[in-house]
Amino acid sequence: NLLQGLASAAVSMIPNVFPVVIIFGFMGHAGTLVDIGTMMTASVALGVAVDDTIHFLSWFRGCIRRGMSRTEAIFDTYRNMAPAMTQTTIVGGLGLSVFALSTFTPTQRFGVLMLTLLFAALAGDLIWLPALLASPLGRFFCPRKTDKPSPPSDSSSPSSGLHDDSAVMGTSYLPVERVDMLGQSEHKAAGGSIASTPTASIPAPKLSKSQRARKRT
C-alpha cells in the first residue's frame, strides 16, 4: 500500500489542501465574490495536486526500499520527479488559462484561478511535501518491516541442553520394548520359556546343539 494508514493519509493531504486554503483564504480576505465557476476550480486543482503527490510518494518509497535514507530518498525523488511535475503543471495551467480570455465573468475567473491554483499546488508538492518527509512525520511513509525471524527448533535450542547422540555418532538404537521382544523370541527359539526370559535389554546367549539335546532329554 502507498499509504500506511489514516495518519499518513492525513499528512499527505497537507500539501494538497495548501493551494485551496491559501488562494481562497486570500480571496476571502480581499472580499472577492465566490460563484459556481470559482468553486469548481478548487476540486480541479485538488485532483491535479493529488496526482503529483502520489507520483512523488511512490518514487520516495521505492528509494527507501532500495536502502536509501530518508534524506537521500528525498533528494533522489526531487531530482527525478520535479521536472516532470513542473512540466505537467505548465502544460495544464497554460491550457486552462485560455478561459481567462473569455468575456463571460465566471469563465474568466475560472481560467485565472486555475492557473494560480495549479502553480500553488506545485509549490506545495515541491516545498511542503519534501519538508514533511524530512520531518518526524515522514516515518509514516516508510515501508513497514514484516519479516520476522523464525524461532529456533527444539533440537538446536541452546536452552534445552540436550543433543541427539545417535545423530552425532551416526548410530541408531532400538527402544527398550523392542529389545525385550527380540530377547524373548530368541530365548523361546532356544527352548526356554517366556516366563524365565530376563527383563534386561541384553538378549540371552544362544545354546549349542548338544546343550539343546541334553535339555530335551
C-alpha positions as CSV (number, residue, x, y, z in Angstrom):
1,N,0.0,0.0,0.0
2,L,1.2,3.5,-0.8
3,L,-0.3,4.9,2.4
4,Q,0.2,3.1,5.7
5,G,-2.9,4.3,7.4
6,L,-5.0,7.3,8.4
7,A,-2.0,9.1,9.9
8,S,0.0,9.0,6.6
9,A,-3.2,9.9,4.6
10,A,-3.8,13.0,6.8
11,V,-0.1,14.1,6.4
12,S,-0.2,13.6,2.6
13,M,-3.3,15.8,2.4
14,I,-1.4,18.9,3.8
15,P,0.3,19.9,0.6
16,N,-2.8,19.1,-1.4
17,V,-5.1,21.3,0.6
18,F,-2.4,24.0,0.8
19,P,-3.3,25.8,-2.5
20,V,-7.0,25.8,-1.8
21,V,-6.6,27.2,1.7
22,I,-4.1,29.9,0.5
23,I,-5.9,31.1,-2.6
24,F,-9.4,31.0,-1.2
25,G,-8.2,32.5,2.1
26,F,-6.7,35.4,0.2
27,M,-9.9,35.8,-1.8
28,G,-12.0,35.9,1.4
29,H,-9.6,38.4,3.0
30,A,-9.9,40.6,-0.1
31,G,-13.7,40.3,-0.3
32,T,-13.7,38.6,-3.7
33,L,-17.1,37.2,-4.8
34,V,-17.2,33.4,-4.9
35,D,-19.5,31.9,-7.5
36,I,-20.1,28.5,-9.1
37,G,-17.2,28.8,-11.5
38,T,-14.9,29.8,-8.7
39,M,-15.8,26.8,-6.5
40,M,-15.2,24.4,-9.4
41,T,-11.5,25.4,-9.5
42,A,-10.9,24.0,-6.0
43,S,-11.9,20.4,-7.0
44,V,-9.9,20.5,-10.3
45,A,-6.8,21.9,-8.6
46,L,-7.1,19.3,-5.8
47,G,-7.2,16.5,-8.3
48,V,-4.1,17.7,-10.1
49,A,-2.2,18.2,-6.8
50,V,-3.1,14.6,-5.6
51,D,-1.6,13.1,-8.8
52,D,1.7,14.9,-8.3
53,T,1.7,13.8,-4.6
54,I,1.1,10.2,-5.5
55,H,4.0,10.2,-8.0
56,F,6.3,11.9,-5.5
57,L,5.5,9.4,-2.7
58,S,5.7,6.4,-5.0
59,W,9.2,7.3,-6.1
60,F,10.2,8.1,-2.5
61,R,9.1,4.7,-1.2
62,G,10.9,3.0,-4.0
63,C,14.1,4.7,-2.9
64,I,13.5,3.7,0.7
65,R,13.1,0.0,-0.4
66,R,16.5,0.2,-2.2
67,G,18.2,1.0,1.1
68,M,18.4,4.8,0.9
69,S,18.0,7.0,4.0
70,R,15.1,9.4,4.0
71,T,17.3,12.4,3.1
72,E,18.8,10.6,0.2
73,A,15.4,9.4,-1.0
74,I,14.0,12.9,-0.9
75,F,16.9,14.3,-3.0
76,D,16.7,11.4,-5.5
77,T,12.9,11.9,-5.8
78,Y,13.2,15.6,-6.1
79,R,15.8,15.2,-8.9
80,N,13.8,12.7,-10.9
81,M,10.2,13.9,-10.3
82,A,10.4,17.7,-10.0
83,P,11.0,18.3,-13.8
84,A,8.0,16.1,-14.8
85,M,5.7,17.7,-12.2
86,T,6.7,21.1,-13.3
87,Q,6.1,20.3,-17.0
88,T,2.6,18.9,-16.3
89,T,1.7,22.0,-14.3
90,I,2.9,24.3,-17.0
91,V,1.0,22.4,-19.7
92,G,-2.2,22.2,-17.7
93,G,-2.0,25.8,-16.4
94,L,-1.5,27.3,-19.9
95,G,-4.2,25.1,-21.4
96,L,-6.8,26.2,-18.8
97,S,-5.6,29.8,-18.8
98,V,-7.3,30.2,-22.2
99,F,-10.6,30.6,-20.3
100,A,-9.2,33.9,-18.8
101,L,-9.7,35.4,-22.3
102,S,-13.4,34.9,-22.1
103,T,-15.8,37.8,-21.9
104,F,-18.1,35.8,-19.5
105,T,-17.0,36.8,-16.0
106,P,-17.4,33.4,-14.3
107,T,-15.5,31.6,-17.0
108,Q,-12.8,34.3,-16.9
109,R,-12.4,33.9,-13.1
110,F,-12.2,30.1,-13.6
111,G,-9.2,30.5,-16.0
112,V,-7.3,32.9,-13.8
113,L,-7.9,30.9,-10.6
114,M,-7.0,27.6,-12.3
115,L,-3.6,29.0,-13.4
116,T,-3.0,30.3,-9.9
117,L,-4.1,27.2,-8.0
118,L,-2.0,24.8,-10.2
119,F,1.2,26.7,-9.5
120,A,0.3,27.0,-5.8
121,A,-0.2,23.2,-5.8
122,L,3.2,22.7,-7.5
123,A,4.8,24.8,-4.8
124,G,3.1,22.7,-2.1
125,D,4.3,19.4,-3.6
126,L,7.9,20.7,-4.2
127,I,8.3,22.6,-0.9
128,W,5.8,21.3,1.7
129,L,5.9,17.6,0.8
130,P,9.7,17.2,1.0
131,A,9.7,19.1,4.2
132,L,7.1,16.8,5.7
133,L,9.0,13.7,4.5
134,A,12.2,15.0,6.2
135,S,10.4,15.7,9.4
136,P,9.4,13.1,12.0
137,L,6.1,12.8,10.2
138,G,8.0,11.2,7.2
139,R,8.3,7.9,9.1
140,F,4.6,7.2,8.3
141,F,5.5,6.8,4.6
142,C,8.4,4.3,5.2
143,P,7.6,0.7,4.4
144,R,6.9,-1.5,7.4
145,K,9.2,-4.4,8.2
146,T,7.0,-7.5,8.1
147,D,9.8,-10.2,8.1
148,K,10.1,-11.8,11.5
149,P,12.9,-14.1,12.5
150,S,11.9,-17.8,12.7
151,P,12.1,-19.3,16.2
152,P,14.8,-21.9,16.7
153,S,13.8,-25.6,16.6
154,D,13.8,-27.7,19.7
155,S,16.9,-29.7,18.6
156,S,19.0,-26.6,18.1
157,S,17.7,-24.7,21.1
158,P,20.6,-23.6,23.4
159,S,18.3,-23.6,26.4
160,S,17.4,-27.3,26.1
161,G,20.9,-28.6,26.7
162,L,20.0,-31.9,25.1
163,H,21.6,-33.3,22.0
164,D,20.9,-36.4,19.9
165,D,23.9,-38.6,20.4
166,S,22.8,-41.0,17.7
167,A,22.8,-38.2,15.1
168,V,26.3,-37.2,16.2
169,M,27.8,-40.7,16.3
170,G,26.0,-42.0,13.2
171,T,24.5,-44.9,15.2
172,S,20.9,-45.9,15.9
173,Y,19.4,-47.6,18.9
174,L,16.3,-49.7,19.3
175,P,13.8,-48.9,22.1
176,V,13.8,-51.0,25.3
177,E,10.5,-52.7,24.4
178,R,11.8,-53.8,21.0
179,V,15.0,-55.2,22.6
180,D,12.9,-57.2,25.2
181,M,10.7,-58.7,22.4
182,L,13.8,-59.8,20.4
183,G,15.3,-61.3,23.5
184,Q,12.1,-63.3,24.3
185,S,11.8,-64.6,20.7
186,E,15.4,-65.8,20.6
187,H,15.2,-67.4,24.0
188,K,12.0,-69.2,23.0
189,A,13.6,-70.5,19.9
190,A,16.4,-71.8,22.0
191,G,13.9,-73.9,24.0
192,G,13.4,-71.8,27.1
193,S,10.2,-70.4,28.4
194,I,9.0,-66.8,28.1
195,A,8.5,-66.6,31.9
196,S,12.2,-67.2,32.5
197,T,13.2,-64.5,30.0
198,P,15.2,-61.8,31.6
199,T,13.8,-58.3,31.5
200,A,17.2,-56.8,30.6
201,S,17.6,-55.3,27.2
202,I,20.6,-57.7,26.5
203,P,19.4,-60.9,24.8
204,A,20.1,-64.4,26.4
205,P,23.1,-66.3,25.0
206,K,22.4,-69.0,22.4
207,L,22.7,-72.7,23.3
208,S,24.8,-75.2,21.4
209,K,23.2,-78.3,19.7
210,S,24.5,-80.6,22.4
211,Q,23.1,-78.4,25.2
212,R,19.7,-78.2,23.5
213,A,19.6,-82.0,23.0
214,R,20.6,-82.5,26.7
215,K,17.7,-80.2,27.8
216,R,15.2,-82.1,25.7
217,T,16.2,-85.5,27.3
